[in-house]
């Protein structure tokens, strides 16, 4: 059973006096445990799709089912509870609280879970900072950490809630190539070891090649679905991009 099911979803925004169609009749099923990239140029709708999957935004029409829950008509409070317990987020700007240390940033979302004791929270924080290799930096604030280290804190924070799905919006966009590659490898290792579903948006072909599933989107519509087989992409919908197109996406 898919952990994410998107059925005939459209999303319109008002921009001044104009209505902009960001997503146009999008349908997508995401299986548990995949490492999936949503790829497309700026303005293609990939971030809008990620936000709808993450219950940050709601569709104008269509149905969205997350982990068996139809979220299409949930109230903001209901969506907030589902987000807190099912979905973790990693942003390209890290979104860490600057006045908190690394361990306090990781603990922050756990404070919304009253069933967790202080001991439980401390154990989770210690464990996930260890997973991302930052145990010795637990007391450091974000301005004392490199970009790659801050993104590792964000990954630990996303995992600490025991989220079934981690959504990453352009997670390497603000990192140099070497650091970005190491962050992607870390996320892929966590995906392989824990079975956590990772869905990330990107326009970088190097990032796309790290995925085992690929959704290509343009002008608000899905144009191709691919899966990795023996290090080659097999497209089950649409076609593989030509070389000139590959540079564009």
Buried (B, 14 or more C-beta within 10 A) or exposed (E): EBBBBBBEBBBBEEEEEEEEBBBBBBEBEBEBBBBBBBBBEEEBBBBBBBBBBBBBBBBBEBBBBBBEBEBBEBEEEEBEEBBBBBBBBBBBEBBBEEEBBBBBBBBBBBEEBEEBEEEEBBEBBBBBBEBBEBEEBBEBBBEEBEBBBBBBBBBBBBBBBBBBBBBBBBBBBBBEEEBBBBBBEBBBEBBEEBEBBBBBBBBBBEBBEBBBBBBBBBBBBBBBBBBBEEEEBEBEEEEBBEEEEEEEB
